[in-house]
Amino acid sequence: LHSSSSFRPLVKYYLEKYDTALFGREATIGWVYANPFTGFVHLNDVKIYELQGDSVFISAQGASANFSMRKFLSKQVWMEQLIVDHPRVKIVQKKDTLSFDDVIEHLSGNKSDTTISNDWHVTLLDTEIIGGEVHYYEKIIPINYFIKDLNVVGPGKTQDVDTISAKFSFEDGRGKGKMKGDFTINQKTLDYRFGVDVQAFDLEIIRQYIWELINYGMFHARLDAKIRAIGNFKSADRISTTGKLQLRDFHLGKTNEDAYIAFKELALVIDELSPVKNKFHFDSITLKSPYIKYEVFDSLDNVQALLGKEGKNISDITGEAGRFNLVIEIGRYLKDISRNFFTSDFQIGTWESSMEKLFLMTTPSAKNFP
């Protein structure tokens, strides 16, 4: 290998020939730069296809890595740096099945497969994702949502360390809001900590999930938040949170003009929220310009008109095996962490609210309205 240029076609050939063994999917590469002396590899125009091969699962303008060549002598794939430039990912969900379940199973390894040597160890250190885009599709509801300008930076993980961490940032796909933060996860204990800073983030993803719950009524809201939290994935109530959360321009109703519940702002300043310690301490709660409209018709009211008689829309979804709805799951999580709220140590420093309008309406034929 007197020249790195003679090595490049071999790398491209090897990656495309053994793509299913490496990634579990068919893959193509535009061109490759590889230097066997320095351990630097760059792949241009990378595409990994769906299991059926009919569309692209992951693509990237480029991916670069620095390998420690001397580590190969001790059967270690030691990647000192990995940079993925402008990746684009498509995730499809149908009930509780994700389009990349087979990839996770493949990368997790098949213990019964004796063709794979367990003597090799893989280490990934400094990792960076630049300008990514993630598209999410849910087939049943359906959902069509994406985020853009995804940037992730992390120190990676060595074999003798249990924790992984990273900093991230991204924008709503339509440019309506930003989010950034950091997280640390202990893979052994499943302890975690995270911080998130949300700026005017449009809750379009919530609207798409809530549509089938409210007979295709209208919902919109924006979220601002600065939250720090620690917890453990094994138990929902082991979370401990502090920070500030604001919901703005909240609207739920039959149309964009006809609101049943609305408010300009709901702001929570959290001193400490720790269900496991039975502590719910709020510095302040502010509700600005709330609006409530309640109508009673001949056979039902406007709430039932949205959610179905006696909440039938919700029970239809929760009663269907394997069915996933983000709003239902959030509701279940909030129920878990607040079940002891009224028997816990809770306090509110300041409460402020100003009612804008309250409508109680009946149709002429409605009877026995209290």
TALIN-V290005 format. One record per residue. N is the residue number from 0. RES is the residue in one letter. NEAR is the number of other ideal C-beta (glycine too) atoms within 12 Angstrom. D_CENTER is the distance of its C-alpha to the mean C-alpha in Angstrom with 1 decimal. Layout:
# TALIN-V290005
N/RES/NEAR/D_CENTER, N/RES/NEAR/D_CENTER
This chain:
# TALIN-V290005
0/L/14/45.2, 1/H/8/47.2, 2/S/13/44.8, 3/S/21/41.0, 4/S/16/41.4, 5/S/13/42.9, 6/F/23/39.9, 7/R/26/37.3, 8/P/19/38.2, 9/L/19/38.1, 10/V/30/34.5, 11/K/26/33.5, 12/Y/15/35.6, 13/Y/20/34.2, 14/L/29/30.5, 15/E/27/31.1, 16/K/17/33.5, 17/Y/16/31.4, 18/D/24/28.0, 19/T/19/27.4, 20/A/19/28.5, 21/L/21/26.2, 22/F/27/23.0, 23/G/26/23.8, 24/R/31/23.8, 25/E/26/26.4, 26/A/32/26.0, 27/T/26/28.1, 28/I/33/28.8, 29/G/21/30.7, 30/W/20/32.6, 31/V/30/32.6, 32/Y/24/34.0, 33/A/33/34.7, 34/N/23/37.1, 35/P/21/38.2, 36/F/14/39.9, 37/T/20/37.1, 38/G/25/34.2, 39/F/27/32.4, 40/V/35/30.7, 41/H/32/29.1, 42/L/35/27.8, 43/N/24/27.9, 44/D/23/26.3, 45/V/35/24.3, 46/K/31/23.2, 47/I/36/21.8, 48/Y/26/22.3, 49/E/26/21.0, 50/L/23/22.8, 51/Q/13/25.3, 52/G/16/25.8, 53/D/13/25.7, 54/S/20/22.9, 55/V/24/20.9, 56/F/33/17.7, 57/I/33/17.3, 58/S/32/19.7, 59/A/33/20.5, 60/Q/25/23.4, 61/G/27/24.3, 62/A/36/23.5, 63/S/31/25.9, 64/A/35/26.6, 65/N/26/29.3, 66/F/29/30.7, 67/S/22/33.3, 68/M/22/36.2, 69/R/14/38.2, 70/K/22/35.4, 71/F/18/35.9, 72/L/11/39.3, 73/S/14/37.9, 74/K/15/35.4, 75/Q/21/32.4, 76/V/26/29.9, 77/W/28/29.2, 78/M/29/26.8, 79/E/27/27.5, 80/Q/27/25.1, 81/L/35/22.6, 82/I/32/21.7, 83/V/33/19.7, 84/D/26/20.7, 85/H/25/18.8, 86/P/34/16.8, 87/R/29/15.6, 88/V/30/13.4, 89/K/27/13.6, 90/I/27/11.5, 91/V/27/13.5, 92/Q/28/13.2, 93/K/19/16.3, 94/K/18/16.4, 95/D/16/15.2, 96/T/19/15.9, 97/L/23/13.7, 98/S/29/15.6, 99/F/26/15.2, 100/D/19/16.4, 101/D/20/19.7, 102/V/24/18.6, 103/I/14/17.1, 104/E/15/20.4, 105/H/21/22.4, 106/L/17/21.0, 107/S/13/21.4, 108/G/17/25.0, 109/N/15/27.6, 110/K/10/30.0, 111/S/7/32.7, 112/D/13/32.7, 113/T/9/35.6, 114/T/10/35.5, 115/I/17/32.6, 116/S/12/34.1, 117/N/13/32.6, 118/D/10/34.6, 119/W/17/32.2, 120/H/19/29.4, 121/V/27/26.6, 122/T/28/25.5, 123/L/29/22.9, 124/L/27/23.4, 125/D/23/22.5, 126/T/29/19.5, 127/E/29/18.4, 128/I/33/16.3, 129/I/25/17.8, 130/G/24/16.9, 131/G/32/14.3, 132/E/30/13.0, 133/V/30/10.3, 134/H/27/11.4, 135/Y/28/9.9, 136/Y/23/12.8, 137/E/28/13.5, 138/K/19/17.3, 139/I/21/18.5, 140/I/29/17.5, 141/P/16/17.0, 142/I/28/13.8, 143/N/22/13.9, 144/Y/29/11.3, 145/F/26/10.7, 146/I/32/10.1, 147/K/26/13.0, 148/D/25/14.8, 149/L/33/12.2, 150/N/29/14.2, 151/V/31/13.8, 152/V/26/16.8, 153/G/26/17.6, 154/P/23/20.9, 155/G/26/20.1, 156/K/26/21.7, 157/T/20/25.3, 158/Q/17/26.6, 159/D/9/28.1, 160/V/18/25.0, 161/D/16/22.5, 162/T/22/19.8, 163/I/25/17.2, 164/S/25/15.9, 165/A/27/14.7, 166/K/24/14.4, 167/F/29/12.0, 168/S/26/12.2, 169/F/30/11.3, 170/E/27/12.6, 171/D/27/12.0, 172/G/25/13.6, 173/R/15/16.7, 174/G/16/17.1, 175/K/24/16.6, 176/G/30/15.1, 177/K/28/13.7, 178/M/33/11.4, 179/K/26/12.4, 180/G/29/12.6, 181/D/25/13.4, 182/F/27/12.9, 183/T/27/15.4, 184/I/24/15.3, 185/N/21/18.6, 186/Q/16/18.4, 187/K/15/21.7, 188/T/18/21.4, 189/L/18/17.6, 190/D/24/18.1, 191/Y/26/15.4, 192/R/28/15.6, 193/F/28/13.4, 194/G/25/14.2, 195/V/28/12.5, 196/D/26/14.5, 197/V/29/13.5, 198/Q/23/16.2, 199/A/22/17.1, 200/F/33/13.6, 201/D/30/14.4, 202/L/32/12.7, 203/E/28/13.4, 204/I/33/10.5, 205/I/30/12.1, 206/R/30/15.4, 207/Q/29/14.8, 208/Y/31/13.9, 209/I/34/16.8, 210/W/28/19.3, 211/E/30/20.6, 212/L/32/20.9, 213/I/33/23.2, 214/N/25/25.3, 215/Y/18/23.7, 216/G/29/24.5, 217/M/25/22.9, 218/F/35/20.2, 219/H/27/19.0, 220/A/32/18.0, 221/R/30/16.8, 222/L/34/15.1, 223/D/28/16.5, 224/A/34/15.8, 225/K/24/16.9, 226/I/30/15.9, 227/R/26/16.8, 228/A/30/16.3, 229/I/26/17.4, 230/G/30/17.2, 231/N/20/17.2, 232/F/19/15.0, 233/K/15/18.3, 234/S/18/18.9, 235/A/20/16.8, 236/D/27/19.7, 237/R/23/20.1, 238/I/32/17.7, 239/S/30/19.8, 240/T/34/18.6, 241/T/26/20.5, 242/G/27/20.0, 243/K/28/20.0, 244/L/32/18.0, 245/Q/31/19.3, 246/L/34/18.8, 247/R/29/21.0, 248/D/28/22.8, 249/F/31/21.6, 250/H/32/23.2, 251/L/35/23.4, 252/G/30/26.4, 253/K/22/28.2, 254/T/17/28.0, 255/N/15/27.0, 256/E/12/30.4, 257/D/21/30.9, 258/A/32/28.7, 259/Y/33/29.0, 260/I/31/26.9, 261/A/33/26.2, 262/F/29/26.2, 263/K/24/26.1, 264/E/27/24.3, 265/L/30/23.2, 266/A/29/22.9, 267/L/32/22.5, 268/V/27/23.7, 269/I/31/22.9, 270/D/24/25.4, 271/E/27/24.2, 272/L/37/22.1, 273/S/27/22.6, 274/P/30/23.0, 275/V/24/24.5, 276/K/20/27.1, 277/N/21/27.6, 278/K/24/27.1, 279/F/31/25.7, 280/H/25/27.2, 281/F/28/26.5, 282/D/23/28.4, 283/S/22/28.3, 284/I/27/26.9, 285/T/27/27.7, 286/L/28/27.6, 287/K/22/29.1, 288/S/24/30.8, 289/P/26/29.6, 290/Y/26/30.8, 291/I/25/31.3, 292/K/27/33.1, 293/Y/26/34.3, 294/E/25/36.5, 295/V/24/38.5, 296/F/20/39.7, 297/D/16/42.3, 298/S/13/40.1, 299/L/22/36.7, 300/D/25/35.0, 301/N/29/32.3, 302/V/28/29.6, 303/Q/23/30.6, 304/A/28/30.9, 305/L/34/27.2, 306/L/26/25.9, 307/G/21/28.9, 308/K/18/31.9, 309/E/14/31.2, 310/G/21/27.4, 311/K/20/27.9, 312/N/28/24.8, 313/I/27/22.6, 314/S/16/24.9, 315/D/19/24.9, 316/I/31/21.1, 317/T/20/21.0, 318/G/14/24.2, 319/E/18/22.9, 320/A/9/22.3, 321/G/14/19.0, 322/R/25/17.6, 323/F/26/13.9, 324/N/32/13.3, 325/L/28/10.3, 326/V/30/13.1, 327/I/27/15.3, 328/E/19/12.9, 329/I/20/12.4, 330/G/21/16.1, 331/R/19/16.9, 332/Y/19/15.1, 333/L/18/17.0, 334/K/16/20.1, 335/D/19/19.9, 336/I/29/19.7, 337/S/22/22.3, 338/R/18/24.8, 339/N/19/27.3, 340/F/22/27.0, 341/F/10/30.5, 342/T/11/32.1, 343/S/21/30.4, 344/D/18/31.4, 345/F/23/29.8, 346/Q/19/31.1, 347/I/20/30.5, 348/G/17/32.4, 349/T/16/32.5, 350/W/17/31.8, 351/E/21/32.4, 352/S/21/32.2, 353/S/16/34.2, 354/M/16/34.4, 355/E/19/34.7, 356/K/18/35.7, 357/L/16/36.0, 358/F/20/37.3, 359/L/15/38.8, 360/M/19/40.1, 361/T/19/41.9, 362/T/16/43.5, 363/P/10/47.3, 364/S/11/47.4, 365/A/19/44.9, 366/K/12/46.8, 367/N/8/46.6, 368/F/16/44.0, 369/P/9/44.0
